Amino acid sequence: MKKYGYGVDLGGTTCKLGLFESDGTLVEKWEIPTDVSDGGARILPDIAAAIQGNMKSHDLTAKDVCGVGIGVPGAVNADGVVNRCVNLGWGVVDVRGELSKLSGLPVRGGNDANIAALGEAWMGAGQGFQSIVMVTLGTGVGGGIVLDGKILNGSTGAAGEMGHIRVNPKETVPCNCGNRGCLEQYASATGVVRVARMRMEQYKKETALKKFAPLTAKDVFDEAKNGDALAGDVVKEVCTLLGGAIATVCNVVNPDAVLLGGGVSKAGLILLGALEEGFHQGVFHACRDTKILLATLGNDAGIYGGVRLAFDE
């Protein structure tokens, strides 16, 4: 195996890159802005230039680098082709072929949430487990599934979309995906705030949540920790739905562990404790001992997963 590889985590605002040794040692990480002008035409050339510049600064040649693994915020098929990525302005883009041609290195690609799950499974909270599910609680709710050490991509690259499990069939407001009652409408950072605002409109007593403008998910969890009754009710409501959705996934996939990442996961123990009831109400008895843990790699999970994909080529 060649000694070095690059992991790339492509986002709509910034692109994170990392140079790694084959044992998982992070040599250097950095970011470049994501240029979405002209339908994202500059994105892959900019990534290639950043990698080539880094190789030059470390006196590396193509013979020293096994390749590049990249996570993209969209569905990516087995050939590394993206079929529409709204945040980047892309339609159908052959990420694997084009980035390989531009960089002069072998390239593998995948959905960013799946790649992050692979990173956590390799060097994060998932170490020591064969199969994990990762749920990312951020602006939206993403997810990735790693079974027996391999990413589960699905037939169109869309496997692991935990955020669009339907958890409330009575919901009347549409999700960003067009459906109604998706987990993302409740357990994402924006979802927690949405639920809190709805409950505040109906709440007749005093609540500390009214002092925040704008209100954030962190405020809701912090005030729940401080004993605010309404905040506690909101946390219980959204986490019961989250726990139920996790149970559903565990009943289908039967992983060793479920890892929670993203900004909302920083709430920590209150989050883990609050979702237990929903989880145990819905989980099949044979899956009841599935561990639910907090992810540990933070924003670096994507570059770790990307380079693992490259090393696995």
Summary of the structure (lengths in Angstrom):
residues: 313
radius of gyration: 20.2
end to end distance: 10.1
largest distance: 68.1
contacts: 1162
relative contact order: 0.16
helix: 45%
strand: 24%
